[in-house]
């Protein structure tokens, strides 16, 4: 095993630090997708869920779609109860706090969606156990740190790797092969 894989953010996937706190993760590498599904992205989502759970982190979905749009498997719909939204550039963005007990089912579903794979207005943010991840608190006004940072992401998709963020966020690159990971813990 080479050093890149030994020190990877997610074991088995290569990553490169673009600048301090920003990594590009090669999800596909030389793997072949099976059929018309995004199976490798799903596998990465499974490993990411294990990573997040083992670090006692919480996850938040930010998208123009509601959570149910992404779910392949039956999961408690209680996640949708902790949702809020904000508007930016005339579009509504939904913020949903994901239930920690469901992450091993919801993250793979979200990550294999075409919207996530091709970077179409779907992002995942992670928060430490002690940090606020309640959607209603995160979106309590247009000037919360979270809303301001998400607006910065949305407004700068063409130079996403260059923006400064304080939150932990993952976003797929539109090539369908790689993703950016900001401030991994």
RARAKA-V248435 format. One record per backbone hydrogen bond with DSSP energy under -0.5 kcal/mol. CO is the residue of the C=O (numbers start at 1). NH is the residue of the N-H. E is the energy in kcal/mol with one decimal. If there is no record, write none. Layout:
co=CO nh=NH e=E
co=CO nh=NH e=E
This chain:
co=2 nh=6 e=-1.7
co=3 nh=7 e=-1.7
co=5 nh=8 e=-1.0
co=10 nh=13 e=-1.9
co=14 nh=26 e=-2.8
co=16 nh=18 e=-0.7
co=16 nh=24 e=-2.5
co=19 nh=22 e=-2.5
co=21 nh=183 e=-3.6
co=22 nh=18 e=-2.4
co=22 nh=19 e=-1.3
co=23 nh=181 e=-2.7
co=24 nh=16 e=-2.1
co=25 nh=27 e=-1.0
co=25 nh=179 e=-1.9
co=26 nh=14 e=-0.6
co=28 nh=31 e=-3.2
co=33 nh=35 e=-0.6
co=34 nh=37 e=-1.5
co=38 nh=42 e=-2.0
co=39 nh=43 e=-2.5
co=40 nh=44 e=-2.4
co=41 nh=45 e=-2.5
co=42 nh=46 e=-2.1
co=43 nh=47 e=-2.1
co=44 nh=48 e=-2.9
co=45 nh=49 e=-2.3
co=46 nh=50 e=-1.8
co=47 nh=51 e=-2.3
co=48 nh=52 e=-2.9
co=49 nh=53 e=-2.8
co=50 nh=54 e=-2.6
co=51 nh=55 e=-1.2
co=52 nh=57 e=-2.5
co=53 nh=56 e=-1.7
co=58 nh=127 e=-2.6
co=59 nh=98 e=-2.6
co=60 nh=125 e=-2.6
co=61 nh=96 e=-2.7
co=62 nh=123 e=-2.7
co=63 nh=94 e=-3.6
co=66 nh=69 e=-1.5
co=67 nh=70 e=-2.0
co=67 nh=71 e=-0.9
co=76 nh=79 e=-0.8
co=77 nh=80 e=-0.9
co=78 nh=81 e=-1.0
co=78 nh=82 e=-0.6
co=79 nh=82 e=-1.4
co=81 nh=83 e=-0.7
co=82 nh=97 e=-2.4
co=84 nh=95 e=-3.2
co=86 nh=93 e=-3.0
co=88 nh=91 e=-1.6
co=91 nh=88 e=-2.5
co=93 nh=86 e=-1.9
co=94 nh=63 e=-2.2
co=94 nh=96 e=-0.5
co=95 nh=84 e=-2.3
co=96 nh=61 e=-2.8
co=96 nh=98 e=-0.5
co=98 nh=59 e=-0.5
co=99 nh=102 e=-1.9
co=99 nh=103 e=-0.6
co=100 nh=103 e=-1.0
co=102 nh=105 e=-2.0
co=102 nh=106 e=-2.8
co=103 nh=107 e=-2.1
co=105 nh=109 e=-1.1
co=106 nh=110 e=-2.6
co=107 nh=111 e=-2.8
co=108 nh=112 e=-1.6
co=109 nh=113 e=-0.5
co=110 nh=113 e=-1.1
co=113 nh=117 e=-2.6
co=114 nh=118 e=-2.1
co=115 nh=120 e=-3.5
co=116 nh=119 e=-2.0
co=117 nh=176 e=-0.6
co=119 nh=121 e=-1.1
co=121 nh=64 e=-1.0
co=123 nh=62 e=-2.6
co=124 nh=170 e=-2.7
co=125 nh=60 e=-2.5
co=126 nh=168 e=-0.8
co=127 nh=58 e=-3.0
co=128 nh=131 e=-1.3
co=134 nh=137 e=-0.6
co=134 nh=138 e=-2.8
co=135 nh=139 e=-1.9
co=137 nh=140 e=-1.5
co=138 nh=147 e=-0.7
co=139 nh=141 e=-2.4
co=141 nh=144 e=-0.9
co=144 nh=148 e=-2.7
co=145 nh=149 e=-2.5
co=146 nh=150 e=-2.6
co=147 nh=151 e=-2.5
co=148 nh=152 e=-1.8
co=149 nh=153 e=-2.1
co=150 nh=154 e=-2.8
co=151 nh=155 e=-2.4
co=152 nh=156 e=-0.8
co=153 nh=156 e=-1.0
co=154 nh=157 e=-0.8
co=156 nh=159 e=-1.6
co=157 nh=160 e=-1.1
co=159 nh=162 e=-2.1
co=159 nh=163 e=-0.6
co=160 nh=163 e=-1.2
co=167 nh=169 e=-0.6
co=168 nh=126 e=-1.8
co=169 nh=182 e=-3.3
co=170 nh=124 e=-1.8
co=171 nh=180 e=-3.4
co=173 nh=176 e=-2.1
co=177 nh=27 e=-1.7
co=177 nh=28 e=-1.6
co=178 nh=173 e=-2.8
co=179 nh=25 e=-3.1
co=180 nh=171 e=-2.2
co=181 nh=23 e=-2.3
co=182 nh=169 e=-1.2
